Amino acid sequence: MPSVPTSNNGSTFYNQNDCKSFRQTVTAGSLVALSAYPCSEVLIVNRTGGNILVFDNNNFSVQNSFLMKNDEQYTFRGLTSTSVVSTSGAATGDIYYRSQYYSLLPQR
């Protein structure tokens, strides 16, 4: 049986999807940008206890926002960094988010 690789060096089987998880507090009535981390998509989970609005690309018009109710989660795609996403909440609480480059294993 072949040995299990201990590094990506010389291996054709390695994880190219560099992901990172965050918890961030949203203060009621304030606009909060997500921490800057490179990605192509971000999964956001709202645990603030109230609704939040999600904005992208510095477009802070309410007409262009995305409403997330408490305990909802969404994946936002087509990003270059988590920093292009901002949130504003009706209640003070935490959101959780995970940055990733893609949702599925890409084919080579």
C-alpha positions as CSV (number, residue, x, y, z in Angstrom):
1,M,0.0,0.0,0.0
2,P,1.4,3.4,-0.9
3,S,2.3,5.8,1.9
4,V,0.1,8.8,2.7
5,P,1.6,12.1,1.5
6,T,2.7,14.4,4.3
7,S,3.0,17.4,2.1
8,N,1.8,18.8,-1.3
9,N,5.4,18.5,-2.6
10,G,5.5,16.1,-5.6
11,S,1.9,15.0,-5.0
12,T,-0.8,15.2,-7.7
13,F,-3.5,14.9,-5.0
14,Y,-3.7,17.9,-2.7
15,N,-6.2,20.4,-1.6
16,Q,-6.1,23.6,-3.7
17,N,-9.2,25.0,-2.0
18,D,-7.7,27.2,0.7
19,C,-10.6,27.9,3.1
20,K,-10.8,29.9,6.3
21,S,-13.6,30.4,8.8
22,F,-14.4,33.6,10.7
23,R,-16.8,34.9,13.4
24,Q,-17.5,38.6,13.4
25,T,-19.7,40.8,15.5
26,V,-22.3,43.0,13.7
27,T,-23.3,46.1,15.7
28,A,-26.9,47.2,15.3
29,G,-27.2,50.1,12.8
30,S,-23.5,50.0,11.7
31,L,-21.9,48.8,8.5
32,V,-19.3,46.2,8.9
33,A,-16.9,44.9,6.2
34,L,-15.8,41.3,6.4
35,S,-12.2,40.6,7.1
36,A,-10.0,40.6,4.0
37,Y,-9.3,37.0,2.8
38,P,-8.9,35.9,-0.9
39,C,-11.7,33.8,-2.2
40,S,-14.2,33.3,-5.0
41,E,-17.1,32.7,-2.7
42,V,-18.2,33.1,0.9
43,L,-20.8,31.3,3.0
44,I,-22.4,33.6,5.5
45,V,-24.5,32.4,8.5
46,N,-26.6,35.0,10.4
47,R,-26.7,34.4,14.1
48,T,-27.3,38.0,15.2
49,G,-30.9,37.4,16.5
50,G,-32.2,39.8,13.8
51,N,-32.1,40.5,10.1
52,I,-29.0,41.7,8.3
53,L,-28.5,43.3,5.0
54,V,-25.5,42.1,2.9
55,F,-23.8,44.5,0.4
56,D,-21.0,43.9,-2.1
57,N,-18.5,45.9,-4.1
58,N,-19.0,49.1,-2.1
59,N,-22.6,49.3,-3.3
60,F,-24.4,50.3,-0.1
61,S,-27.8,51.1,-1.6
62,V,-30.6,49.2,0.2
63,Q,-32.2,48.5,-3.1
64,N,-29.1,46.5,-4.0
65,S,-28.8,44.6,-0.7
66,F,-29.5,41.0,0.1
67,L,-31.8,40.4,3.2
68,M,-30.8,37.6,5.5
69,K,-33.1,36.6,8.3
70,N,-31.7,35.3,11.6
71,D,-30.5,31.6,11.3
72,E,-30.4,31.8,7.5
73,Q,-27.2,31.1,5.5
74,Y,-26.3,31.9,1.9
75,T,-23.3,31.4,-0.3
76,F,-22.2,34.5,-2.3
77,R,-20.2,33.7,-5.4
78,G,-18.1,35.7,-7.9
79,L,-15.9,37.4,-5.4
80,T,-12.1,38.1,-5.2
81,S,-11.9,38.7,-1.4
82,T,-14.2,38.6,1.6
83,S,-13.5,42.3,2.0
84,V,-15.8,43.2,-0.9
85,V,-18.8,42.0,1.3
86,S,-20.3,44.2,4.1
87,T,-23.2,43.7,6.4
88,S,-25.5,45.9,8.4
89,G,-27.7,44.5,11.2
90,A,-30.9,45.3,13.0
91,A,-29.5,43.6,16.1
92,T,-26.1,43.3,17.6
93,G,-24.7,39.8,17.3
94,D,-22.4,37.4,15.5
95,I,-22.2,36.3,11.9
96,Y,-20.1,33.3,10.9
97,Y,-18.6,33.0,7.4
98,R,-16.3,30.7,5.5
99,S,-14.2,31.8,2.5
100,Q,-13.5,29.3,-0.2
101,Y,-12.4,29.2,-3.8
102,Y,-15.0,26.7,-5.0
103,S,-17.8,24.5,-3.6
104,L,-16.9,21.2,-5.2
105,L,-13.8,19.3,-6.1
106,P,-12.5,20.6,-9.5
107,Q,-11.7,18.1,-12.2
108,R,-8.2,18.2,-13.6
